[in-house]
Amino acid sequence: MTSPTQLLGISNAIVDILAHVEHDLIAQLGIVPGSMNLIDEERAREIYALTGPAIEMSGGSVANTVAGFANLGGASAYIGRVRDDQFGEIFNHDMRSLGVDIRLEPGTDGAPTARSHVLITDDGQRTMNTYLGACTELATADINAQTVGAPKVILLEGYVWDLPEGPKLTRRAMDLGHTEGAAVALSLSDSFCVERHLQSFRDSVSDGVDIVLGNEAEICTHFGVDSFDAAVVEMLARPNLFAITRSEKGSVIVADGNRVDQPAETIGAVVDTTGAGDAWSAGFLYGLVQDWSHADCARLGTHCASNVIQQIGARIDPGLLETFE
C-alpha cells in the first residue's frame, strides 16, 4: 500500500482543556501542584465546573506532536480512539482542520472521549488531571495494513503500553511499519511510564524501535543509570537514534556512534510548559523526514519548543517554520 504520509502517530486521543486558575483552586481540589493525576469521569465533571473560561483542543503527547508536525507543513496521520460525543467531535474536527488524516471512526458505544484538565497557574506551572475514557479501548484490531499504510515514520506513545492491548498493538504497528519500510519511533512519555514497562520498553528498543524520543530523566530510567553521562555511554553502544531533551541544557542526539549537542534558546517569560517536549519532537521529526542533518533537526526542535512555552497550549502555530534560520 502506498501513502503520502510522512508521520503516523498512535496514541491516547485526549482533549486538552486548558484553564488559568489561582493557586487557591489547586489547594481546594487537594491536588499537588505540577502533578499529573488520573481521575474518573465524576472528578472530571467536578473540575470542569470549578474552572472558568478554557481553551479546548486535541491533545495527548503524540497527538500534540502530530498536530505540530502538520502545522510545520508535514503530511501526518493519526490512530487513536474517541467516542461520538462532544469531546470526540472537538478532537477529530481540530485534527482534521490541521490536515491530519484521522484513521479511525468515532466509537458509537463504550466510554466517553478522554480529556485532560490542564490547570495553569500564574507561574506557568501546569497541573494535569486526566480522564482516560475511550483511550483505553484502542485495540490490536485497529492496527492493520489499511490504517497504518506506509508512512516514513510511525510514532508510538509510551502511555499506549498502559492499555489492555497496548503491548500487542504496538508490536503489530512495529511489524507492519517495518514491512512498509517505515522507521518506528518511541516517545518514552514519562519516567513512571518507563518504570511500569521497563523490560517491555527495553525489548522494543532492542527489536522494533529505531528512534527513541525522551528527556534526561526518562532515558536514565530506561538504562537504569544515575547520570546523563552514563546514559550517553549506553546510547553510544546501540544502533538506535536517540533524541533526548535536557530543558535549559538543550538537547542531545546520539546516533551511529556520534553525539550532537544542541543548546537551548534564550527566551522571555515562560507562560505555559504544556507540550514543550511534544513540540520539540514535532520539529525534530519534521527535519528528519526532510533528510536534514541531526544538528539541524535538533535546532528546529529547540525553536519549536521555545516558542510553545511562551504561549498557552502545546500547539505549534502555522508559519513557525518561516521564522527558523
N, C-alpha and C positions, 0 to 999 in steps of 0.2 A: 504494500500500500504506500502510495506517495502522499506527501503532505508538505505544505509550505511552512509549517510550524517550526519555529526556532526553539521555543521553550514551552514545555508542558509541565505544569505544576500539579501535584497530587497532595491534597492536604485536608485539614479540617476547615470547612467553609463556615466562617463566623462573621456576623455583622458587628462591627465595632460601633459602640455608642459612646462618643467622646464628649465629656461634660466637664466644665470648670467648676470646681467645688471649693468650699472653705475647709480648712483643716478640721474644724469642729464636726463636719459631717462624717469625715473618716472616723473620728473618735466615737461619734454617736452610733455608727454602724458596727463598732468594735472590730475594725479591720486594722491590720498592721500596715502603716504607710509604706508604699513601694512594693507591696507583696502581690503575688498572683494567686487568686483563690478560685477553686472550683465550687460552684454553687448550684442549687436546684432551681426549678422554674419559679417556685414561690418567692425565693430570695431575690431572683432576678426582677420580679414584678415589684417587690418592695423597694429595691434600689432605684428602679426606673421612676417610681412615684415620688421619690425624695429628691431627685436631681432636677435641675432646671433645664433650660434650652440645651440641646445637644446636637452634635453632628452625627449622622448615621450613614455608614458606608461599608462596603465589603471589606472584610478583614481576615485575620488569621495570618500567621507569619508568611507562609509560602504564597498565599493569595495576595498579600501585600507586595511580595517580590514580583509576582506575575503581572500585577497591575502596574507597578513601577516600570517593569521591562517594556510593557505595551506603551506607556507614556514616553519612553525614550525612543519609540519608533520600531520596537521589535514585534515580531509576529508570535503571539502567545496563545496558549490554550490551557484549560483548567478542568480537573476532575475533583469533585467534592460533593457531598450530599447536603441538600436543603429540602425543606418542606414547601408545599404550595400554600404558603401563608404570607403575611405582610413582610416579615423579615426575609423570607426566601425570595420574594419579588424584589426587595431592595438589593439583595446580594447579586442576583443574576442581572438585573437591569443595570446596576452600577458597573459590573464587569463587562457586560456587552457594550455599554456606552463607550468603553475604552478600546473596543475592538478585540476583546478576549473571546475566544471560541469556547463556549461552555459545552462540555461534552456529555453531561448527564441532565435529564429532565428532572424537575422537582418531584419529590415523593408525594403521593396522594394520601398516605396514612403514616402512622408512626409518630415519633416525637417532633415537636416544633423545631424550626430553624434555630441554630445556635447563635448566641450573641455574647459579646463581652462588654461589660460596662467599665469603661476606662475613665477613672476619676482623676482629674488633673488639678493639682494644687498650684499656688502661685510661684512655687519654687521649681516648677517644671517636672516635678515627680509624678509618676503615674502609678495608680493602684488599680489592679485589674481584677475583675470579678466575672468569671466565665461560666456560662451555662452551655454545656456541650450539645444537648439535644440531638438533632438529626445527624450531627457529625459521626456519632458512634455507629450509624447504620451503613457507612461506606463498606462495601463488601468486595470479596475477590471477584465475583461475577461482574462488577463494574469495570474491571480492568481487563480489557480484551483488545484484539487487533484493531477493532473499529474505533474504540475510544482513545487508545494510545497513539495509533498512527505511526508516523515516522519523524518525530521531532529531532532536532540536533541535540538537545539536552532535555532529560527528564529530571525534575527537581522533586525529591521526596522530603516530606516534613517528618522530623523525628517523632513528633507527637502522634503520628499515624500508628506507630508501634503500640500505642496505648489502646487502640481499637480492638474489639474482639477478633477480627480477622486481619489485623494490621500486619503482622509478620508474613502471613501468606500472600496478602495482596501486594505488599511491597516487593516480595521476591518475584511475583508474577510480573510486576512492572519492570523490574530489572531484566528479567529474561526476555520479555517482549521487546524492550528497548534495545538490548544488545543485538537481537535478531535483525532489527532495522538499522543498526549502525549508530544508535544514539549513545551519547555519554550520559551516565547516571550520576547525579549529584545528590548528596545527603546534607540537609540542614540539621545540625545537631539539636536545635530547639532550645534546650536549657540544660544546665548541669544535672538537675534532678532527673530529667528525662534520660540523660546519658546513664546515670546510675541505675535507673529502673531497667534499662535494656542493654546493659553494658556488653554482655557476651554476644548478644544478637547484633549490636552495632559493630563490634569488632569483627565478627564473622562476615558481615555485609561489606565492611571496608576491605577485608581480605579477598572477598569474592563477590563482586557485583557492583560496588560503588567505585566510580572513577574519580569523583571530585568531592571533597569534604569541606563544607562551609560551617564556620562556627566562631566562637570568641575564645579568648585566652583560657577562661575558667573551664569551658566545655571541653577543649582539646586536652587540657591537663587531666581532667576527669577521665576522658576516654583512654588515655595512655596510663593512667594511674601514677602520675608523677606530681611532684610538688612545685616545680618551677617551669616557666615557659622555655627556658634554655634546654631543659631535659626533654620537653615535648618536641622541640625542634630536632633534637638528635633522633628521636623516634620517627618524625616525619621524613627526615632525610634518608632514612633507611628503607622507605617504602615507595612503590611506584605511583601512588595516587598523587593528584594535585590537591594540596591543602591551601585554603584561603581563609586566614584567621584574622579577626579584628581584635584590637587591643585598646579601644577607647581613645584616650588622649595620647597614647603611644603610637597610634596609627594602625597599620596592618602589616601582615607578613604573608607572603606567598612562598610555598615550598613545593617544588616540582623538579623532577629529573635531576635530583641531587643538588639543586641550586636554591638559594634563598634570596628573595627580593623584599626589601623593607620599604614601606610607603609611609611617610609622616602624616600626621593629622593636619587638617587645615585650621588656620586661626579664624575663629568665628566670633560673632557678637553674643548676645544673651541666648541661653538655651531656653526655649519656650516649652517644648514637649519632646521627650526622648522616645515616644512611641514609634516603634518600627525603624529605628536607626539602622540596626543590623540588616533588616529586610531590604531597606533602600540600598545599603552597601552591596548586598548580594545582587540586586537588580542591575546596578551599574557594572559590577564585575562580570556577571554573566552576559550582559549585552556586549561588552567588549570582547569576551571570549568567543561568542558566536560570529563576531566580525573578524576573528583571527588576529586581534591585536596582541601586542606583547603583554606578558603578565604584569609588567610595571604599569602600562597604560590602563589595563583593566582595573588594577588597584586604584589608580588615580581617579578614574571615573567613579568607582565605588565610593571613594572618600568624598568626592564632590557631591554625590547624591545624598549620602548620609549627613553631610554638613549642612546641606540645605533643608533637609527634612526636620532636623532637630531645632530649627529656628522658626517652625510653624506648628500649627495644630494638626495632628494626624500624621499617618505614615505614608501618605501619597506623594509620590514624585510628580511635580507639576509638568504638564506638557511644555515642551520647548526648553527644558533644562539642559538638554544636550547642546543647545546653541550657545550656552554660556561656558562650555567646557573647552579649555585650551590645552 
